Amino acid sequence: PPPRTRPISPFLFPPTGTYRWQITSTLSILHRASGVALVFGALLLTWWLLALLGEPDDFAEVQDFLGSIIGRLLLLGWTWALFFHLGNGIRHLVWDTGHGFELPSVYRSGWFVIIFSIVLTVVTFLAGYEFR
């Protein structure tokens, strides 16, 4: 008999499949990505803390980098990753209690995490520039 062909996965993205991108899959991927971003942000924080122990020129170098466009973008991304990971982690803790699994609740809590992370990031940066 001829070999059977492998069925096309229903999870392939359109136009070949039936899978539709959802907020839940986006949040799951972003949660993992934000965790990785937090690791790199921790390295940046470590560099800054070590510069405090060094010479004033070392600290000035780190401050100059963090004050550059690239440094500010990294800080912005790290701040967002921190608040997103925090919010989504709390969402998962609620799920661990057995609550919030109804589909409307899942979508509502997902959008809340997105809005929460964006608002807290903006507030943090505004406060940082206000109290400089």
C-alpha positions in Angstrom: 0.0 0.0 0.0 1.2 3.6 -0.6 2.4 5.6 2.4 -0.3 7.7 4.0 0.2 11.4 3.6 0.5 13.4 6.7 -2.7 15.5 7.3 -2.3 19.2 7.2 -2.2 20.6 10.7 -5.3 22.7 11.6 -2.9 25.0 13.5 -1.2 26.3 10.4 -1.7 30.0 9.8 -4.0 31.2 7.1 -4.4 30.9 4.2 -3.5 27.2 4.4 -4.9 26.5 7.9 -7.8 27.2 10.1 -5.9 28.8 13.1 -6.8 32.4 13.8 -4.3 34.5 15.9 -5.7 35.3 19.3 -4.9 37.6 22.1 -4.2 34.5 24.4 -1.5 33.2 22.1 0.0 36.7 21.8 0.1 37.1 25.6 1.6 33.7 26.0 4.5 34.5 23.6 4.9 38.0 25.1 5.1 36.6 28.6 8.0 34.4 27.6 9.7 37.2 25.6 9.3 39.6 28.5 11.0 37.1 30.8 14.0 37.0 28.5 14.0 40.8 28.3 14.0 41.0 32.1 17.2 38.9 32.1 18.9 41.4 29.7 17.6 44.2 31.8 19.1 42.6 34.9 22.4 42.6 33.1 22.0 46.3 32.4 21.1 46.9 36.0 24.2 44.9 37.1 26.4 47.0 34.9 25.0 50.2 36.4 25.4 48.9 40.0 29.0 47.8 39.3 29.7 51.3 37.8 28.7 52.7 41.2 31.5 50.8 42.8 34.0 51.9 40.2 35.5 55.3 39.3 33.3 58.3 38.6 34.3 58.0 35.0 32.9 54.4 34.9 29.6 55.6 36.3 29.5 58.6 33.8 30.0 56.2 30.9 27.1 54.0 32.0 24.9 57.1 32.6 25.8 58.5 29.1 24.8 55.2 27.6 21.5 55.0 29.5 20.8 58.6 28.5 21.4 57.9 24.8 18.5 57.1 22.5 19.4 53.4 22.5 19.8 53.4 26.3 16.4 55.1 26.7 14.7 52.6 24.3 16.3 49.7 26.3 15.0 51.2 29.6 11.6 51.8 28.1 11.4 48.2 26.8 12.7 46.8 30.1 10.2 48.8 32.1 7.4 47.6 29.9 8.6 44.0 30.2 8.7 44.3 33.9 5.1 45.6 34.2 3.8 43.2 31.6 5.5 40.2 33.2 4.2 41.3 36.6 0.6 41.8 35.4 0.5 38.5 33.4 2.1 36.7 36.4 -0.6 37.9 38.6 -3.1 36.8 36.0 -1.6 33.3 36.1 -1.7 33.3 39.9 -5.4 34.0 39.7 -5.8 31.1 37.2 -3.9 28.9 39.7 -6.8 29.4 42.1 -9.2 28.0 39.5 -10.8 31.4 38.7 -10.9 33.4 35.5 -11.0 30.6 32.9 -14.3 31.7 31.3 -13.5 33.0 27.8 -14.9 36.5 28.4 -12.8 36.7 31.6 -9.7 35.5 29.8 -10.0 38.2 27.2 -10.9 40.9 29.7 -7.9 40.0 31.9 -5.6 39.9 28.9 -6.6 43.3 27.7 -6.2 44.5 31.3 -2.6 43.3 31.4 -1.8 45.1 28.2 -3.4 48.3 29.3 -1.9 48.0 32.9 1.7 47.5 31.5 1.4 50.4 29.0 -0.1 52.8 31.6 2.5 52.0 34.3 5.3 52.2 31.8 4.2 55.7 30.7 3.6 56.8 34.3 7.1 55.5 35.3 8.8 57.4 32.5 6.8 60.6 33.1 7.7 60.4 36.8 11.3 59.7 36.0 11.6 62.8 33.8 9.6 64.9 36.3 11.8 64.1 39.3 15.2 64.2 37.5 
